[in-house]
Amino acid sequence: MSKTADLFNECVAALPQDVKQRVDWSFQIADKIADVLKERGMTQKEFAKQIGRSEAEVCRWVGGTHNFTLATLAKISATLDVPLISVAV
């Protein structure tokens, strides 16, 4: 492996588990939103208009680094009519 890859892996390994989980969830949600938009042939701009948000905000959502609130997740889920999260009881 390259020195850069080794350094990256060391940095990731040093992250607290909650941070790793948050990043993983964020990317999973972003992927789900992107997949649904693609399946429906909907652009980010069209979705932004439908949900009443800016295209830039939707772009951040799909980028995977947005820190979603439950309110935002509920709005996205309701607008797309697709569950984005579930809670095991």
PyMOL Python script that loads the backbone (N, CA, C, O; Angstrom):
from pymol import cmd

cmd.read_pdbstr("""\
ATOM      1  N   MET A   1       0.837  -1.181   0.000  1.00  0.00           N
ATOM      2  CA  MET A   1       0.000   0.000   0.000  1.00  0.00           C
ATOM      3  C   MET A   1       0.884   1.247   0.000  1.00  0.00           C
ATOM      4  O   MET A   1       2.028   1.209   0.453  1.00  0.00           O
ATOM      5  N   SER A   2       0.345   2.341  -0.508  1.00  0.00           N
ATOM      6  CA  SER A   2       1.096   3.591  -0.518  1.00  0.00           C
ATOM      7  C   SER A   2       1.090   4.224   0.867  1.00  0.00           C
ATOM      8  O   SER A   2       0.279   3.871   1.723  1.00  0.00           O
ATOM      9  N   LYS A   3       1.987   5.147   1.069  1.00  0.00           N
ATOM     10  CA  LYS A   3       2.044   5.850   2.352  1.00  0.00           C
ATOM     11  C   LYS A   3       0.749   6.612   2.610  1.00  0.00           C
ATOM     12  O   LYS A   3       0.279   6.692   3.745  1.00  0.00           O
ATOM     13  N   THR A   4       0.182   7.169   1.547  1.00  0.00           N
ATOM     14  CA  THR A   4      -1.066   7.919   1.685  1.00  0.00           C
ATOM     15  C   THR A   4      -2.187   6.994   2.142  1.00  0.00           C
ATOM     16  O   THR A   4      -2.950   7.335   3.046  1.00  0.00           O
ATOM     17  N   ALA A   5      -2.285   5.831   1.520  1.00  0.00           N
ATOM     18  CA  ALA A   5      -3.326   4.866   1.896  1.00  0.00           C
ATOM     19  C   ALA A   5      -3.113   4.380   3.322  1.00  0.00           C
ATOM     20  O   ALA A   5      -4.074   4.226   4.076  1.00  0.00           O
ATOM     21  N   ASP A   6      -1.871   4.139   3.693  1.00  0.00           N
ATOM     22  CA  ASP A   6      -1.575   3.713   5.063  1.00  0.00           C
ATOM     23  C   ASP A   6      -1.993   4.782   6.067  1.00  0.00           C
ATOM     24  O   ASP A   6      -2.597   4.472   7.094  1.00  0.00           O
ATOM     25  N   LEU A   7      -1.674   6.030   5.773  1.00  0.00           N
ATOM     26  CA  LEU A   7      -2.036   7.135   6.660  1.00  0.00           C
ATOM     27  C   LEU A   7      -3.549   7.266   6.767  1.00  0.00           C
ATOM     28  O   LEU A   7      -4.090   7.455   7.857  1.00  0.00           O
ATOM     29  N   PHE A   8      -4.229   7.163   5.623  1.00  0.00           N
ATOM     30  CA  PHE A   8      -5.695   7.228   5.622  1.00  0.00           C
ATOM     31  C   PHE A   8      -6.279   6.127   6.503  1.00  0.00           C
ATOM     32  O   PHE A   8      -7.155   6.392   7.326  1.00  0.00           O
ATOM     33  N   ASN A   9      -5.804   4.903   6.337  1.00  0.00           N
ATOM     34  CA  ASN A   9      -6.311   3.778   7.122  1.00  0.00           C
ATOM     35  C   ASN A   9      -6.042   3.965   8.614  1.00  0.00           C
ATOM     36  O   ASN A   9      -6.875   3.601   9.444  1.00  0.00           O
ATOM     37  N   GLU A  10      -4.904   4.522   8.953  1.00  0.00           N
ATOM     38  CA  GLU A  10      -4.592   4.803  10.355  1.00  0.00           C
ATOM     39  C   GLU A  10      -5.564   5.842  10.930  1.00  0.00           C
ATOM     40  O   GLU A  10      -6.044   5.703  12.055  1.00  0.00           O
ATOM     41  N   CYS A  11      -5.840   6.876  10.143  1.00  0.00           N
ATOM     42  CA  CYS A  11      -6.757   7.925  10.595  1.00  0.00           C
ATOM     43  C   CYS A  11      -8.164   7.367  10.794  1.00  0.00           C
ATOM     44  O   CYS A  11      -8.816   7.666  11.794  1.00  0.00           O
ATOM     45  N   VAL A  12      -8.624   6.573   9.862  1.00  0.00           N
ATOM     46  CA  VAL A  12      -9.954   5.972   9.977  1.00  0.00           C
ATOM     47  C   VAL A  12     -10.022   5.055  11.190  1.00  0.00           C
ATOM     48  O   VAL A  12     -11.012   5.059  11.921  1.00  0.00           O
ATOM     49  N   ALA A  13      -8.980   4.276  11.402  1.00  0.00           N
ATOM     50  CA  ALA A  13      -8.965   3.353  12.543  1.00  0.00           C
ATOM     51  C   ALA A  13      -9.001   4.105  13.873  1.00  0.00           C
ATOM     52  O   ALA A  13      -9.489   3.576  14.872  1.00  0.00           O
ATOM     53  N   ALA A  14      -8.489   5.330  13.889  1.00  0.00           N
ATOM     54  CA  ALA A  14      -8.438   6.110  15.125  1.00  0.00           C
ATOM     55  C   ALA A  14      -9.758   6.819  15.432  1.00  0.00           C
ATOM     56  O   ALA A  14      -9.932   7.340  16.534  1.00  0.00           O
ATOM     57  N   LEU A  15     -10.674   6.847  14.491  1.00  0.00           N
ATOM     58  CA  LEU A  15     -11.953   7.526  14.721  1.00  0.00           C
ATOM     59  C   LEU A  15     -12.788   6.777  15.749  1.00  0.00           C
ATOM     60  O   LEU A  15     -12.779   5.547  15.782  1.00  0.00           O
ATOM     61  N   PRO A  16     -13.509   7.513  16.588  1.00  0.00           N
ATOM     62  CA  PRO A  16     -14.415   6.856  17.527  1.00  0.00           C
ATOM     63  C   PRO A  16     -15.517   6.113  16.752  1.00  0.00           C
ATOM     64  O   PRO A  16     -15.900   6.527  15.657  1.00  0.00           O
ATOM     65  N   GLN A  17     -16.009   5.036  17.318  1.00  0.00           N
ATOM     66  CA  GLN A  17     -17.001   4.204  16.657  1.00  0.00           C
ATOM     67  C   GLN A  17     -18.266   4.991  16.289  1.00  0.00           C
ATOM     68  O   GLN A  17     -18.853   4.755  15.233  1.00  0.00           O
ATOM     69  N   ASP A  18     -18.687   5.923  17.153  1.00  0.00           N
ATOM     70  CA  ASP A  18     -19.899   6.688  16.839  1.00  0.00           C
ATOM     71  C   ASP A  18     -19.720   7.558  15.601  1.00  0.00           C
ATOM     72  O   ASP A  18     -20.669   7.753  14.842  1.00  0.00           O
ATOM     73  N   VAL A  19     -18.531   8.075  15.392  1.00  0.00           N
ATOM     74  CA  VAL A  19     -18.265   8.882  14.205  1.00  0.00           C
ATOM     75  C   VAL A  19     -18.292   7.995  12.968  1.00  0.00           C
ATOM     76  O   VAL A  19     -18.873   8.367  11.948  1.00  0.00           O
ATOM     77  N   LYS A  20     -17.669   6.828  13.052  1.00  0.00           N
ATOM     78  CA  LYS A  20     -17.696   5.892  11.931  1.00  0.00           C
ATOM     79  C   LYS A  20     -19.133   5.525  11.574  1.00  0.00           C
ATOM     80  O   LYS A  20     -19.489   5.472  10.396  1.00  0.00           O
ATOM     81  N   GLN A  21     -19.959   5.273  12.588  1.00  0.00           N
ATOM     82  CA  GLN A  21     -21.350   4.895  12.353  1.00  0.00           C
ATOM     83  C   GLN A  21     -22.131   6.039  11.719  1.00  0.00           C
ATOM     84  O   GLN A  21     -22.911   5.820  10.792  1.00  0.00           O
ATOM     85  N   ARG A  22     -21.928   7.246  12.209  1.00  0.00           N
ATOM     86  CA  ARG A  22     -22.629   8.414  11.667  1.00  0.00           C
ATOM     87  C   ARG A  22     -22.287   8.621  10.192  1.00  0.00           C
ATOM     88  O   ARG A  22     -23.172   8.882   9.377  1.00  0.00           O
ATOM     89  N   VAL A  23     -21.025   8.504   9.857  1.00  0.00           N
ATOM     90  CA  VAL A  23     -20.595   8.667   8.467  1.00  0.00           C
ATOM     91  C   VAL A  23     -21.186   7.558   7.601  1.00  0.00           C
ATOM     92  O   VAL A  23     -21.654   7.816   6.493  1.00  0.00           O
ATOM     93  N   ASP A  24     -21.164   6.334   8.102  1.00  0.00           N
ATOM     94  CA  ASP A  24     -21.730   5.206   7.359  1.00  0.00           C
ATOM     95  C   ASP A  24     -23.217   5.422   7.097  1.00  0.00           C
ATOM     96  O   ASP A  24     -23.682   5.236   5.972  1.00  0.00           O
ATOM     97  N   TRP A  25     -23.957   5.809   8.115  1.00  0.00           N
ATOM     98  CA  TRP A  25     -25.397   6.060   7.949  1.00  0.00           C
ATOM     99  C   TRP A  25     -25.647   7.189   6.963  1.00  0.00           C
ATOM    100  O   TRP A  25     -26.540   7.102   6.121  1.00  0.00           O
ATOM    101  N   SER A  26     -24.864   8.238   7.068  1.00  0.00           N
ATOM    102  CA  SER A  26     -25.041   9.387   6.193  1.00  0.00           C
ATOM    103  C   SER A  26     -24.864   8.984   4.728  1.00  0.00           C
ATOM    104  O   SER A  26     -25.643   9.396   3.869  1.00  0.00           O
ATOM    105  N   PHE A  27     -23.847   8.183   4.450  1.00  0.00           N
ATOM    106  CA  PHE A  27     -23.624   7.741   3.077  1.00  0.00           C
ATOM    107  C   PHE A  27     -24.702   6.765   2.618  1.00  0.00           C
ATOM    108  O   PHE A  27     -25.088   6.787   1.449  1.00  0.00           O
ATOM    109  N   GLN A  28     -25.191   5.917   3.504  1.00  0.00           N
ATOM    110  CA  GLN A  28     -26.276   5.006   3.135  1.00  0.00           C
ATOM    111  C   GLN A  28     -27.540   5.781   2.765  1.00  0.00           C
ATOM    112  O   GLN A  28     -28.209   5.458   1.783  1.00  0.00           O
ATOM    113  N   ILE A  29     -27.859   6.792   3.548  1.00  0.00           N
ATOM    114  CA  ILE A  29     -29.038   7.619   3.269  1.00  0.00           C
ATOM    115  C   ILE A  29     -28.855   8.370   1.955  1.00  0.00           C
ATOM    116  O   ILE A  29     -29.773   8.430   1.137  1.00  0.00           O
ATOM    117  N   ALA A  30     -27.672   8.941   1.755  1.00  0.00           N
ATOM    118  CA  ALA A  30     -27.383   9.661   0.513  1.00  0.00           C
ATOM    119  C   ALA A  30     -27.530   8.732  -0.693  1.00  0.00           C
ATOM    120  O   ALA A  30     -28.112   9.109  -1.710  1.00  0.00           O
ATOM    121  N   ASP A  31     -27.001   7.522  -0.567  1.00  0.00           N
ATOM    122  CA  ASP A  31     -27.111   6.556  -1.662  1.00  0.00           C
ATOM    123  C   ASP A  31     -28.569   6.201  -1.944  1.00  0.00           C
ATOM    124  O   ASP A  31     -28.962   6.067  -3.103  1.00  0.00           O
ATOM    125  N   LYS A  32     -29.365   6.050  -0.898  1.00  0.00           N
ATOM    126  CA  LYS A  32     -30.782   5.716  -1.068  1.00  0.00           C
ATOM    127  C   LYS A  32     -31.509   6.838  -1.801  1.00  0.00           C
ATOM    128  O   LYS A  32     -32.273   6.579  -2.731  1.00  0.00           O
ATOM    129  N   ILE A  33     -31.278   8.074  -1.392  1.00  0.00           N
ATOM    130  CA  ILE A  33     -31.916   9.214  -2.051  1.00  0.00           C
ATOM    131  C   ILE A  33     -31.507   9.252  -3.521  1.00  0.00           C
ATOM    132  O   ILE A  33     -32.357   9.397  -4.399  1.00  0.00           O
ATOM    133  N   ALA A  34     -30.220   9.125  -3.789  1.00  0.00           N
ATOM    134  CA  ALA A  34     -29.723   9.161  -5.171  1.00  0.00           C
ATOM    135  C   ALA A  34     -30.323   8.026  -5.992  1.00  0.00           C
ATOM    136  O   ALA A  34     -30.701   8.229  -7.146  1.00  0.00           O
ATOM    137  N   ASP A  35     -30.413   6.833  -5.409  1.00  0.00           N
ATOM    138  CA  ASP A  35     -30.979   5.678  -6.122  1.00  0.00           C
ATOM    139  C   ASP A  35     -32.445   5.915  -6.484  1.00  0.00           C
ATOM    140  O   ASP A  35     -32.867   5.626  -7.604  1.00  0.00           O
ATOM    141  N   VAL A  36     -33.215   6.441  -5.534  1.00  0.00           N
ATOM    142  CA  VAL A  36     -34.639   6.694  -5.787  1.00  0.00           C
ATOM    143  C   VAL A  36     -34.801   7.740  -6.882  1.00  0.00           C
ATOM    144  O   VAL A  36     -35.633   7.582  -7.776  1.00  0.00           O
ATOM    145  N   LEU A  37     -34.012   8.804  -6.815  1.00  0.00           N
ATOM    146  CA  LEU A  37     -34.092   9.839  -7.851  1.00  0.00           C
ATOM    147  C   LEU A  37     -33.746   9.256  -9.219  1.00  0.00           C
ATOM    148  O   LEU A  37     -34.411   9.554 -10.211  1.00  0.00           O
ATOM    149  N   LYS A  38     -32.718   8.434  -9.268  1.00  0.00           N
ATOM    150  CA  LYS A  38     -32.303   7.827 -10.530  1.00  0.00           C
ATOM    151  C   LYS A  38     -33.390   6.893 -11.060  1.00  0.00           C
ATOM    152  O   LYS A  38     -33.723   6.935 -12.244  1.00  0.00           O
ATOM    153  N   GLU A  39     -33.944   6.053 -10.185  1.00  0.00           N
ATOM    154  CA  GLU A  39     -35.005   5.122 -10.587  1.00  0.00           C
ATOM    155  C   GLU A  39     -36.201   5.859 -11.181  1.00  0.00           C
ATOM    156  O   GLU A  39     -36.853   5.367 -12.102  1.00  0.00           O
ATOM    157  N   ARG A  40     -36.478   7.030 -10.647  1.00  0.00           N
ATOM    158  CA  ARG A  40     -37.639   7.803 -11.087  1.00  0.00           C
ATOM    159  C   ARG A  40     -37.304   8.773 -12.223  1.00  0.00           C
ATOM    160  O   ARG A  40     -38.185   9.465 -12.732  1.00  0.00           O
ATOM    161  N   GLY A  41     -36.048   8.819 -12.611  1.00  0.00           N
ATOM    162  CA  GLY A  41     -35.638   9.739 -13.662  1.00  0.00           C
ATOM    163  C   GLY A  41     -35.789  11.189 -13.253  1.00  0.00           C
ATOM    164  O   GLY A  41     -36.050  12.060 -14.082  1.00  0.00           O
ATOM    165  N   MET A  42     -35.621  11.437 -11.959  1.00  0.00           N
ATOM    166  CA  MET A  42     -35.813  12.779 -11.410  1.00  0.00           C
ATOM    167  C   MET A  42     -34.454  13.424 -11.146  1.00  0.00           C
ATOM    168  O   MET A  42     -33.558  12.794 -10.584  1.00  0.00           O
ATOM    169  N   THR A  43     -34.312  14.667 -11.549  1.00  0.00           N
ATOM    170  CA  THR A  43     -33.070  15.385 -11.284  1.00  0.00           C
ATOM    171  C   THR A  43     -33.093  15.941  -9.850  1.00  0.00           C
ATOM    172  O   THR A  43     -34.146  16.030  -9.218  1.00  0.00           O
ATOM    173  N   GLN A  44     -31.915  16.307  -9.363  1.00  0.00           N
ATOM    174  CA  GLN A  44     -31.832  16.933  -8.047  1.00  0.00           C
ATOM    175  C   GLN A  44     -32.597  18.250  -8.056  1.00  0.00           C
ATOM    176  O   GLN A  44     -33.227  18.615  -7.063  1.00  0.00           O
ATOM    177  N   LYS A  45     -32.540  18.956  -9.171  1.00  0.00           N
ATOM    178  CA  LYS A  45     -33.252  20.227  -9.290  1.00  0.00           C
ATOM    179  C   LYS A  45     -34.759  20.012  -9.180  1.00  0.00           C
ATOM    180  O   LYS A  45     -35.443  20.765  -8.487  1.00  0.00           O
ATOM    181  N   GLU A  46     -35.278  18.999  -9.852  1.00  0.00           N
ATOM    182  CA  GLU A  46     -36.711  18.694  -9.785  1.00  0.00           C
ATOM    183  C   GLU A  46     -37.117  18.297  -8.371  1.00  0.00           C
ATOM    184  O   GLU A  46     -38.155  18.725  -7.867  1.00  0.00           O
ATOM    185  N   PHE A  47     -36.286  17.476  -7.741  1.00  0.00           N
ATOM    186  CA  PHE A  47     -36.586  17.048  -6.371  1.00  0.00           C
ATOM    187  C   PHE A  47     -36.551  18.235  -5.417  1.00  0.00           C
ATOM    188  O   PHE A  47     -37.404  18.355  -4.538  1.00  0.00           O
ATOM    189  N   ALA A  48     -35.572  19.103  -5.589  1.00  0.00           N
ATOM    190  CA  ALA A  48     -35.457  20.286  -4.734  1.00  0.00           C
ATOM    191  C   ALA A  48     -36.730  21.126  -4.822  1.00  0.00           C
ATOM    192  O   ALA A  48     -37.249  21.591  -3.807  1.00  0.00           O
ATOM    193  N   LYS A  49     -37.220  21.313  -6.030  1.00  0.00           N
ATOM    194  CA  LYS A  49     -38.445  22.091  -6.215  1.00  0.00           C
ATOM    195  C   LYS A  49     -39.626  21.391  -5.552  1.00  0.00           C
ATOM    196  O   LYS A  49     -40.452  22.033  -4.904  1.00  0.00           O
ATOM    197  N   GLN A  50     -39.701  20.071  -5.717  1.00  0.00           N
ATOM    198  CA  GLN A  50     -40.804  19.305  -5.142  1.00  0.00           C
ATOM    199  C   GLN A  50     -40.814  19.359  -3.613  1.00  0.00           C
ATOM    200  O   GLN A  50     -41.876  19.418  -2.994  1.00  0.00           O
ATOM    201  N   ILE A  51     -39.633  19.339  -3.017  1.00  0.00           N
ATOM    202  CA  ILE A  51     -39.545  19.306  -1.553  1.00  0.00           C
ATOM    203  C   ILE A  51     -39.441  20.707  -0.943  1.00  0.00           C
ATOM    204  O   ILE A  51     -39.491  20.863   0.277  1.00  0.00           O
ATOM    205  N   GLY A  52     -39.296  21.726  -1.799  1.00  0.00           N
ATOM    206  CA  GLY A  52     -39.228  23.094  -1.301  1.00  0.00           C
ATOM    207  C   GLY A  52     -37.891  23.474  -0.710  1.00  0.00           C
ATOM    208  O   GLY A  52     -37.823  24.274   0.223  1.00  0.00           O
ATOM    209  N   ARG A  53     -36.829  22.905  -1.248  1.00  0.00           N
ATOM    210  CA  ARG A  53     -35.471  23.215  -0.792  1.00  0.00           C
ATOM    211  C   ARG A  53     -34.636  23.636  -1.982  1.00  0.00           C
ATOM    212  O   ARG A  53     -35.066  23.500  -3.127  1.00  0.00           O
ATOM    213  N   SER A  54     -33.447  24.146  -1.720  1.00  0.00           N
ATOM    214  CA  SER A  54     -32.579  24.573  -2.809  1.00  0.00           C
ATOM    215  C   SER A  54     -31.889  23.366  -3.442  1.00  0.00           C
ATOM    216  O   SER A  54     -31.703  22.323  -2.815  1.00  0.00           O
ATOM    217  N   GLU A  55     -31.524  23.547  -4.685  1.00  0.00           N
ATOM    218  CA  GLU A  55     -30.792  22.484  -5.378  1.00  0.00           C
ATOM    219  C   GLU A  55     -29.451  22.229  -4.683  1.00  0.00           C
ATOM    220  O   GLU A  55     -28.994  21.088  -4.609  1.00  0.00           O
ATOM    221  N   ALA A  56     -28.831  23.282  -4.180  1.00  0.00           N
ATOM    222  CA  ALA A  56     -27.549  23.130  -3.476  1.00  0.00           C
ATOM    223  C   ALA A  56     -27.700  22.256  -2.231  1.00  0.00           C
ATOM    224  O   ALA A  56     -26.826  21.448  -1.918  1.00  0.00           O
ATOM    225  N   GLU A  57     -28.822  22.428  -1.526  1.00  0.00           N
ATOM    226  CA  GLU A  57     -29.047  21.613  -0.332  1.00  0.00           C
ATOM    227  C   GLU A  57     -29.231  20.145  -0.701  1.00  0.00           C
ATOM    228  O   GLU A  57     -28.670  19.263  -0.051  1.00  0.00           O
ATOM    229  N   VAL A  58     -30.010  19.885  -1.736  1.00  0.00           N
ATOM    230  CA  VAL A  58     -30.204  18.507  -2.190  1.00  0.00           C
ATOM    231  C   VAL A  58     -28.866  17.916  -2.646  1.00  0.00           C
ATOM    232  O   VAL A  58     -28.595  16.739  -2.409  1.00  0.00           O
ATOM    233  N   CYS A  59     -28.050  18.714  -3.283  1.00  0.00           N
ATOM    234  CA  CYS A  59     -26.723  18.264  -3.703  1.00  0.00           C
ATOM    235  C   CYS A  59     -25.892  17.837  -2.493  1.00  0.00           C
ATOM    236  O   CYS A  59     -25.184  16.831  -2.552  1.00  0.00           O
ATOM    237  N   ARG A  60     -25.974  18.594  -1.400  1.00  0.00           N
ATOM    238  CA  ARG A  60     -25.257  18.222  -0.164  1.00  0.00           C
ATOM    239  C   ARG A  60     -25.815  16.922   0.403  1.00  0.00           C
ATOM    240  O   ARG A  60     -25.058  16.079   0.885  1.00  0.00           O
ATOM    241  N   TRP A  61     -27.140  16.755   0.346  1.00  0.00           N
ATOM    242  CA  TRP A  61     -27.742  15.512   0.840  1.00  0.00           C
ATOM    243  C   TRP A  61     -27.181  14.313   0.092  1.00  0.00           C
ATOM    244  O   TRP A  61     -26.777  13.320   0.698  1.00  0.00           O
ATOM    245  N   VAL A  62     -27.162  14.419  -1.229  1.00  0.00           N
ATOM    246  CA  VAL A  62     -26.737  13.299  -2.072  1.00  0.00           C
ATOM    247  C   VAL A  62     -25.224  13.102  -1.997  1.00  0.00           C
ATOM    248  O   VAL A  62     -24.723  12.021  -2.306  1.00  0.00           O
ATOM    249  N   GLY A  63     -24.501  14.134  -1.589  1.00  0.00           N
ATOM    250  CA  GLY A  63     -23.057  14.038  -1.440  1.00  0.00           C
ATOM    251  C   GLY A  63     -22.624  13.165  -0.277  1.00  0.00           C
ATOM    252  O   GLY A  63     -21.492  12.683  -0.246  1.00  0.00           O
ATOM    253  N   GLY A  64     -23.520  12.959   0.682  1.00  0.00           N
ATOM    254  CA  GLY A  64     -23.233  12.033   1.769  1.00  0.00           C
ATOM    255  C   GLY A  64     -22.609  12.625   3.004  1.00  0.00           C
ATOM    256  O   GLY A  64     -22.328  11.899   3.958  1.00  0.00           O
ATOM    257  N   THR A  65     -22.384  13.922   3.018  1.00  0.00           N
ATOM    258  CA  THR A  65     -21.727  14.504   4.192  1.00  0.00           C
ATOM    259  C   THR A  65     -22.653  15.412   4.992  1.00  0.00           C
ATOM    260  O   THR A  65     -22.215  16.073   5.934  1.00  0.00           O
ATOM    261  N   HIS A  66     -23.924  15.448   4.622  1.00  0.00           N
ATOM    262  CA  HIS A  66     -24.894  16.292   5.324  1.00  0.00           C
ATOM    263  C   HIS A  66     -25.272  15.650   6.655  1.00  0.00           C
ATOM    264  O   HIS A  66     -25.459  14.436   6.734  1.00  0.00           O
ATOM    265  N   ASN A  67     -25.382  16.460   7.689  1.00  0.00           N
ATOM    266  CA  ASN A  67     -25.811  15.974   9.002  1.00  0.00           C
ATOM    267  C   ASN A  67     -27.337  16.134   9.080  1.00  0.00           C
ATOM    268  O   ASN A  67     -27.838  17.183   9.483  1.00  0.00           O
ATOM    269  N   PHE A  68     -28.056  15.093   8.695  1.00  0.00           N
ATOM    270  CA  PHE A  68     -29.511  15.138   8.631  1.00  0.00           C
ATOM    271  C   PHE A  68     -30.151  15.271  10.007  1.00  0.00           C
ATOM    272  O   PHE A  68     -29.686  14.682  10.983  1.00  0.00           O
ATOM    273  N   THR A  69     -31.221  16.052  10.070  1.00  0.00           N
ATOM    274  CA  THR A  69     -32.067  16.058  11.263  1.00  0.00           C
ATOM    275  C   THR A  69     -33.191  15.057  11.017  1.00  0.00           C
ATOM    276  O   THR A  69     -33.448  14.673   9.877  1.00  0.00           O
ATOM    277  N   LEU A  70     -33.846  14.645  12.070  1.00  0.00           N
ATOM    278  CA  LEU A  70     -34.986  13.745  11.905  1.00  0.00           C
ATOM    279  C   LEU A  70     -36.092  14.416  11.104  1.00  0.00           C
ATOM    280  O   LEU A  70     -36.776  13.764  10.315  1.00  0.00           O
ATOM    281  N   ALA A  71     -36.267  15.711  11.304  1.00  0.00           N
ATOM    282  CA  ALA A  71     -37.293  16.442  10.559  1.00  0.00           C
ATOM    283  C   ALA A  71     -37.002  16.419   9.063  1.00  0.00           C
ATOM    284  O   ALA A  71     -37.912  16.231   8.256  1.00  0.00           O
ATOM    285  N   THR A  72     -35.744  16.607   8.693  1.00  0.00           N
ATOM    286  CA  THR A  72     -35.372  16.574   7.282  1.00  0.00           C
ATOM    287  C   THR A  72     -35.551  15.181   6.707  1.00  0.00           C
ATOM    288  O   THR A  72     -36.060  15.026   5.597  1.00  0.00           O
ATOM    289  N   LEU A  73     -35.135  14.163   7.457  1.00  0.00           N
ATOM    290  CA  LEU A  73     -35.305  12.785   6.987  1.00  0.00           C
ATOM    291  C   LEU A  73     -36.777  12.451   6.795  1.00  0.00           C
ATOM    292  O   LEU A  73     -37.146  11.799   5.818  1.00  0.00           O
ATOM    293  N   ALA A  74     -37.614  12.894   7.718  1.00  0.00           N
ATOM    294  CA  ALA A  74     -39.052  12.639   7.607  1.00  0.00           C
ATOM    295  C   ALA A  74     -39.620  13.339   6.382  1.00  0.00           C
ATOM    296  O   ALA A  74     -40.450  12.766   5.677  1.00  0.00           O
ATOM    297  N   LYS A  75     -39.189  14.566   6.114  1.00  0.00           N
ATOM    298  CA  LYS A  75     -39.665  15.319   4.956  1.00  0.00           C
ATOM    299  C   LYS A  75     -39.244  14.636   3.654  1.00  0.00           C
ATOM    300  O   LYS A  75     -40.051  14.491   2.735  1.00  0.00           O
ATOM    301  N   ILE A  76     -37.986  14.221   3.578  1.00  0.00           N
ATOM    302  CA  ILE A  76     -37.486  13.534   2.381  1.00  0.00           C
ATOM    303  C   ILE A  76     -38.246  12.226   2.178  1.00  0.00           C
ATOM    304  O   ILE A  76     -38.694  11.919   1.073  1.00  0.00           O
ATOM    305  N   SER A  77     -38.382  11.469   3.249  1.00  0.00           N
ATOM    306  CA  SER A  77     -39.075  10.181   3.193  1.00  0.00           C
ATOM    307  C   SER A  77     -40.518  10.345   2.735  1.00  0.00           C
ATOM    308  O   SER A  77     -40.993   9.578   1.897  1.00  0.00           O
ATOM    309  N   ALA A  78     -41.212  11.330   3.272  1.00  0.00           N
ATOM    310  CA  ALA A  78     -42.611  11.565   2.906  1.00  0.00           C
ATOM    311  C   ALA A  78     -42.727  12.042   1.461  1.00  0.00           C
ATOM    312  O   ALA A  78     -43.637  11.632   0.741  1.00  0.00           O
ATOM    313  N   THR A  79     -41.819  12.897   1.042  1.00  0.00           N
ATOM    314  CA  THR A  79     -41.861  13.416  -0.319  1.00  0.00           C
ATOM    315  C   THR A  79     -41.592  12.318  -1.346  1.00  0.00           C
ATOM    316  O   THR A  79     -42.252  12.249  -2.382  1.00  0.00           O
ATOM    317  N   LEU A  80     -40.619  11.464  -1.047  1.00  0.00           N
ATOM    318  CA  LEU A  80     -40.303  10.365  -1.969  1.00  0.00           C
ATOM    319  C   LEU A  80     -41.200   9.151  -1.766  1.00  0.00           C
ATOM    320  O   LEU A  80     -41.237   8.248  -2.602  1.00  0.00           O
ATOM    321  N   ASP A  81     -41.924   9.137  -0.645  1.00  0.00           N
ATOM    322  CA  ASP A  81     -42.754   7.983  -0.277  1.00  0.00           C
ATOM    323  C   ASP A  81     -41.911   6.711  -0.188  1.00  0.00           C
ATOM    324  O   ASP A  81     -42.292   5.645  -0.673  1.00  0.00           O
ATOM    325  N   VAL A  82     -40.745   6.868   0.455  1.00  0.00           N
ATOM    326  CA  VAL A  82     -39.788   5.780   0.639  1.00  0.00           C
ATOM    327  C   VAL A  82     -39.225   5.867   2.041  1.00  0.00           C
ATOM    328  O   VAL A  82     -38.771   6.938   2.444  1.00  0.00           O
ATOM    329  N   PRO A  83     -39.236   4.776   2.804  1.00  0.00           N
ATOM    330  CA  PRO A  83     -38.611   4.846   4.133  1.00  0.00           C
ATOM    331  C   PRO A  83     -37.087   4.957   4.007  1.00  0.00           C
ATOM    332  O   PRO A  83     -36.459   4.204   3.263  1.00  0.00           O
ATOM    333  N   LEU A  84     -36.516   5.890   4.732  1.00  0.00           N
ATOM    334  CA  LEU A  84     -35.073   6.072   4.699  1.00  0.00           C
ATOM    335  C   LEU A  84     -34.384   5.469   5.914  1.00  0.00           C
ATOM    336  O   LEU A  84     -33.227   5.057   5.840  1.00  0.00           O
ATOM    337  N   ILE A  85     -35.099   5.418   7.028  1.00  0.00           N
ATOM    338  CA  ILE A  85     -34.539   4.825   8.248  1.00  0.00           C
ATOM    339  C   ILE A  85     -35.605   3.970   8.910  1.00  0.00           C
ATOM    340  O   ILE A  85     -36.801   4.142   8.676  1.00  0.00           O
ATOM    341  N   SER A  86     -35.152   3.060   9.728  1.00  0.00           N
ATOM    342  CA  SER A  86     -36.068   2.286  10.559  1.00  0.00           C
ATOM    343  C   SER A  86     -35.402   2.067  11.902  1.00  0.00           C
ATOM    344  O   SER A  86     -34.177   2.081  12.017  1.00  0.00           O
ATOM    345  N   VAL A  87     -36.207   1.870  12.891  1.00  0.00           N
ATOM    346  CA  VAL A  87     -35.685   1.680  14.242  1.00  0.00           C
ATOM    347  C   VAL A  87     -36.132   0.302  14.711  1.00  0.00           C
ATOM    348  O   VAL A  87     -37.324  -0.006  14.718  1.00  0.00           O
ATOM    349  N   ALA A  88     -35.182  -0.508  15.096  1.00  0.00           N
ATOM    350  CA  ALA A  88     -35.500  -1.844  15.603  1.00  0.00           C
ATOM    351  C   ALA A  88     -35.944  -1.721  17.054  1.00  0.00           C
ATOM    352  O   ALA A  88     -35.311  -1.028  17.851  1.00  0.00           O
ATOM    353  N   VAL A  89     -37.011  -2.382  17.379  1.00  0.00           N
ATOM    354  CA  VAL A  89     -37.536  -2.316  18.747  1.00  0.00           C
ATOM    355  C   VAL A  89     -37.410  -3.672  19.402  1.00  0.00           C
ATOM    356  O   VAL A  89     -37.794  -3.836  20.560  1.00  0.00           O
TER     357      VAL A  89
END
""", "prot")
cmd.dss("prot")
cmd.show_as("cartoon", "prot")
cmd.util.cbc("prot")
cmd.orient("prot")
